[in-house]
Amino acid sequence: MKYDIGIVGGGIAGLTSSILFAKSGYSVVLFEKSSYPKHKVCGEYVSNEVKPFLQQLGFPFEKLQLAAIQQLEVVAEKGITVSAPLDLGGFGISRYLLDYELYQLALASGVVVHTNTSVKNIIKIGNIYQIKTDHEDTETQFCISAFGKKSN
């Protein structure tokens, strides 16, 4: 199969990139080694700085009714508390939900997503990238590595 863009890795970077390119008219295929939804350790805080970007992608803020976060509070071992306001504020969301909603947006945008698929090799042949998995070989004009620094 041939696509304009191939993305290896379905975390935040891979999913948001796939949505942007698909909405711009490119054919996009994304490979993720696990499935959605999935749990991942995360601080579960997102700054309001990125809210306009997520809205541009179509992120369903109204449907999710996420908790607003306006201050940082740290509780020490003996119960001593310190706090400080967060000028921009933010919202709370688990990576489980964030990744799942971005995955749904990618599908709705026309991205072809292969879950439970490990990429074994990427070979550049002329102007084409050949993405090899256990299931098939896929050709793309561009390839984005979004698999994270701890992936193998």
Secondary structure, DSSP 8 states (H G I E B T S, - for coil): -EEEEEEE--SHHHHHHHHHHHHTT--EEEE-SS-SS-------EEEGGGHHHHHHHT--HHHH--EEEEEEEEE-TTS-EEEEEEEEEEEE--HHHHHHHHHHHHHHTT-EEE-S--EEEEEEETTEEEEEESS-EEEEEEEEE-S-TT--
